[in-house]
């Protein structure tokens, strides 16, 4: 069974290196870095390649609007080469607020634009004829360097339409802030529908679900930390739609009615936290990871919770 970890790109770089080394020693399947307003995920992964010589290195995920398809293919191929063929490219759309505010880019039709983008990146990696698109086009070709043509591509999925696209064109799906119940009730069904479009079943397709986890002597500290992290997601349209479909409309309504940040955080219910997270003693964390496997996640991805230590959590989660 596979278990992965998302290593934060924030904080002290020595801690980042320590966690990557530990994950490699414990036999984790992959080390993932998210592409947020911290260290660049690709550069961080390249820097960790020698410290973690066995695991897959992956972005979870890089938004497609911050790099052109040619730049994305070139960067992915470089990290893959530096790591000896251990890179996996995780792609997502990001959010309109961040893609516009950070990069001056507009998200149009995210599903159609993702389909075009992946087709072009795959063609560039393979050295094939770049397909013409409505949003994405490129005449780039590698010169004096041959990329690995079959670098795995995973897509971030929240909506049924993006989950179906992932099943159809990608090698796996990356889930963020998706409760285990949503994995069981929606993700596996929609991914299977996408796989059917491509004439395939779920065999070999990776469902990599983030599991916010913490071995915590005081679980209240971890719950406080995850509420602080989730706060901004309850304000983002893509996540709000997913939370509603997961059955947490009441949490959204309570969040919207709350006055101030503290009240908004408190509006996120204990039921939602319990559905999403693996918090408590080592055996509680292991049980939480096992719950995601039972829901259909083939590769649970441990994510750290603010205010907790990732190292004991890594040791507990790998046993599930």
C-alpha angles and dihedrals in degrees: 000000000000127000124179136189135216109219112205114241089209129086130028114354091220089063091049089053092046093053093046091051092048093049090052092049092049092054101250115173097228144000112220131194124196121222103236135136092295132068117349107264097220094049091047092051092049089052091051096049096094094040092053104035099168109045132081113256115219145172112233087207142341114185114237094222096064095063131034115242089254093051091046093051092047094048094046092048091049095052089044091053094046090051096047096253098315101120127115121191114223113189134189139166099240118207132298093241095054099036090050098039098041103033107016090239128137123220108219116170101351098196095048092043092049091051091053093044095052092047090053095045091049091049092050092049090050094046091240132141107291110240118235116245142182095238105015129049134153141172091197119135130175113251121199092354131078117212123211101261097207101052102154116251121206124185128214108239133194108138123060090244094054091043090054090048090051090052091049103046109013139071094231146347129244117212123199124190090353111145116230090248090059090051090053099040103036116006100058092044095050095041089051089052090053092048089052089056087059092046094251139110129224094274110122095007113125121223103194108188122185112233113192100219140178138172096216132174086202109036089191089071091055092046089052090050095050092047089055090052095044094049096087093044090060086062097052117092098221092052095042090056091050093047090051092050089049088060101259100118089128091059091052092049092049091048091051092048094048120105112223136357096284092053092046091054091048090052090068101097129234087236091060092047092049092048092049105036145056107215135158135040119006090264090052091054091048090049091050092053090047089052089059091049090052089051091057106271107140093187115028110201115213114220125190121244119224112262096022135097115251097201100074089041090056090052093049098044098051090065094062 
